[in-house]
Amino acid sequence: MGVVFEAGYTLPGGDEPLTHARIAHSGNWLSGGTVTASSTATDFFADGPTNSLTYEKWKGTAAATWEYDHGGASECDYCVIGAHTMGTDGATFTVQYWDGATWQNVSPATSPADNMPIMVIFAPETRQRWRLNITAGTPEIGVIKFGKALQMQRALYGGHAPLDLSRQTILRSTYSESGEFLGRTKQRTYFETSFQWDNLTAAWVRTNWRPLQVAIACDPFFIAWRPGDFSEVGLVQTEQTPIPSNQGQRDLMSVSLSVRGYGYD
């Protein structure tokens, strides 16, 4: 599934092209508000999707809504959803905001074919209340965030290994003394890749990069590397702070970012 666009989406003036990555991190997503779910299954948590611990999930008991009230209006242009089972559960969802009288859709009704993390991209809206409306299925969902995405100043393409094609699987195989295959256990699956951006202006880096560094040191983040062309979205984390360096040309910098992504089938 990955990227979902608002119906009739048009790139807002001043935005970077959709060949440039969008990044949703804890420095630009909404936090500190209140959560209300229309129902929550036993052993699940309505507020689970508000933290970064993907094992604390929300699940409704039937078609259900999950609402985030920020307490005051704030501008958003994305909703990200991760650590979910909407694909395997056959779920259908829409993302909505409250306009003071009714709920308005910022995504079409969508039925994911898999459990890939999702980034819904829409025209900026300044609203207080947002919600995920599940109209079919009872999926488990570990992360739901709304906010204003970081738009990378440059595109990347050549040399990049797409995250969805960079699956890493740790296996444990068992053999008999004579070499017979007795079975195999899959211990874990994850995704691993790196990003390299060059020719970033020093002014852009100094404005945008430090908030990202601070955010991703503590929390996972979402990245859609080329949302207009490819649908891959990752819920990822990094083990090393990405440090920009001067390229040698005047006022241009480069930076690389290595990530490990949340595994899904």
Residue pairs with C-beta under 8 A, 6 or more apart in sequence:
1 86
1 87
1 110
1 112
1 113
1 114
1 116
1 118
1 231
1 233
2 116
2 117
2 118
2 119
2 164
2 224
2 230
2 231
2 232
2 233
3 118
3 119
3 121
3 224
3 227
3 231
3 233
4 107
4 108
4 110
4 118
4 119
4 120
4 121
5 107
5 120
5 121
5 122
6 106
6 107
6 108
6 120
6 121
6 122
6 123
7 105
7 107
7 108
9 121
9 122
9 123
10 123
11 17
11 18
12 77
12 123
12 124
15 151
16 151
16 152
16 153
17 155
17 228
18 226
18 227
18 228
18 229
19 155
19 157
19 226
19 228
19 229
20 151
20 152
20 153
20 154
20 155
20 226
21 151
21 152
21 155
21 156
21 195
21 223
21 224
21 225
21 226
21 227
22 78
22 119
22 121
22 149
22 150
22 151
22 152
22 223
22 224
22 227
23 149
23 150
23 152
23 212
23 221
23 222
23 223
24 78
24 80
24 119
24 145
24 147
24 149
24 150
24 221
24 222
24 223
25 150
25 211
25 212
25 215
25 216
25 219
25 221
25 222
26 52
26 215
26 216
26 218
26 219
26 221
27 211
27 212
27 214
27 215
28 147
28 148
28 149
28 150
28 211
28 215
29 80
29 145
29 146
29 147
30 68
30 70
30 74
30 76
30 130
30 145
30 146
30 147
31 50
32 70
32 71
33 68
33 69
33 70
33 71
34 68
34 69
34 71
35 46
35 47
35 49
35 50
35 66
35 67
35 68
35 69
36 46
36 66
36 67
36 69
37 46
37 58
37 60
37 64
37 65
37 66
37 67
38 60
38 64
38 65
38 66
39 60
39 61
39 62
39 64
40 46
40 58
40 59
40 60
40 61
41 59
41 60
41 61
41 138
44 57
44 58
44 59
44 140
45 56
45 57
45 58
46 58
46 66
47 58
48 56
48 57
48 58
48 141
48 142
49 57
49 58
49 66
49 141
49 142
49 143
49 144
49 145
50 68
50 144
52 143
52 218
52 219
52 220
53 142
54 82
54 83
54 142
54 143
54 220
54 235
54 262
55 142
56 142
57 83
57 140
57 141
57 142
58 66
58 140
58 141
58 142
58 144
59 138
59 139
59 140
59 141
60 66
60 134
60 138
61 138
62 138
63 134
63 135
63 136
63 137
63 138
64 134
64 138
65 131
65 132
65 133
65 134
66 131
66 132
66 134
66 141
66 144
67 129
67 130
67 131
68 129
68 130
68 131
68 144
68 146
69 128
69 129
70 128
70 129
70 130
70 146
71 128
72 128
73 126
73 127
73 128
74 126
74 127
74 128
75 124
75 125
75 126
75 148
76 97
76 124
76 125
76 126
76 127
76 130
76 146
76 147
76 148
77 121
77 122
77 123
77 124
77 125
77 147
77 148
77 149
78 119
78 120
78 121
78 122
78 146
78 147
78 148
78 149
79 95
79 106
79 107
79 118
79 119
79 120
79 122
79 130
79 132
79 144
79 145
79 146
80 117
80 118
80 119
80 120
80 143
80 144
80 145
80 222
80 233
80 235
81 93
81 117
81 118
81 120
81 132
81 141
81 143
81 144
82 117
82 118
82 142
82 143
82 220
82 222
82 235
82 262
83 117
83 140
83 141
83 142
83 143
83 235
83 262
84 115
84 117
84 118
84 139
84 140
84 141
84 142
84 143
85 91
85 115
85 139
85 140
85 141
86 93
86 111
86 112
86 115
86 118
86 137
86 139
86 141
87 112
87 113
87 114
87 115
87 116
88 114
88 115
88 265
89 137
89 138
89 139
89 140
90 111
90 136
90 137
91 111
91 112
91 134
91 136
91 137
91 138
91 139
92 109
92 110
92 111
92 134
92 135
92 136
92 137
93 107
93 109
93 110
93 132
93 133
93 134
93 135
94 105
94 107
94 108
94 109
94 110
94 132
94 133
94 135
95 105
95 106
95 107
95 120
95 122
95 130
95 131
95 132
95 133
96 103
96 104
96 105
96 106
96 130
96 131
96 132
96 133
97 103
97 104
97 106
97 125
97 127
97 129
97 130
97 131
98 104
98 127
98 128
98 129
98 130
98 131
99 127
103 131
103 133
106 120
106 122
106 123
106 125
107 120
107 122
109 135
111 136
112 118
114 264
114 265
115 264
115 265
116 164
116 231
116 232
116 233
116 264
117 222
117 233
117 234
117 235
117 262
117 264
118 233
119 222
119 224
119 227
119 233
121 149
121 224
121 227
124 148
130 146
132 141
132 144
143 220
143 235
145 222
150 208
150 211
150 212
152 197
153 197
153 200
153 201
153 204
153 208
154 197
154 198
154 199
154 200
155 226
156 195
156 196
156 197
156 225
156 226
157 226
159 196
160 193
160 194
160 195
160 196
160 225
161 193
161 194
162 193
162 225
162 230
162 232
163 191
163 193
163 223
163 225
163 232
163 234
163 236
163 259
163 261
164 191
164 232
164 234
166 191
166 192
166 193
166 261
167 189
167 190
167 191
167 263
168 189
168 190
168 191
168 192
169 186
169 188
169 189
170 186
170 187
170 188
170 189
171 184
171 185
171 186
171 187
172 184
172 185
172 187
173 181
173 183
173 184
173 185
174 181
174 182
174 183
174 184
174 185
175 181
175 182
176 182
188 263
189 263
189 264
189 265
190 260
190 261
190 262
190 263
191 234
191 236
191 260
191 261
191 262
191 263
192 258
192 259
192 260
192 261
193 234
193 258
193 259
193 261
194 256
194 257
194 258
194 259
195 223
195 225
195 256
195 257
195 258
195 259
196 254
196 255
196 256
196 257
197 254
197 255
197 256
198 247
198 252
198 254
199 247
199 249
199 252
199 254
200 244
200 252
200 253
200 254
200 255
201 251
201 252
201 253
202 246
202 251
202 252
202 253
203 251
205 244
205 253
205 255
209 242
209 244
209 255
212 242
213 241
213 242
215 221
216 237
216 238
216 241
216 242
217 241
219 237
220 235
220 236
220 237
220 262
221 235
221 236
221 237
222 233
222 234
222 235
222 236
223 233
223 234
223 236
223 259
224 232
224 233
225 232
225 234
226 232
234 259
234 261
234 262
235 261
235 262
236 259
236 260
236 261
236 262
237 259
237 260
238 257
238 258
238 259
238 260
239 258
239 260
240 258
242 255
242 256
242 257
242 258
243 255
244 253
244 254
244 255
245 253
245 254
245 255
246 252
246 253
247 253
247 254
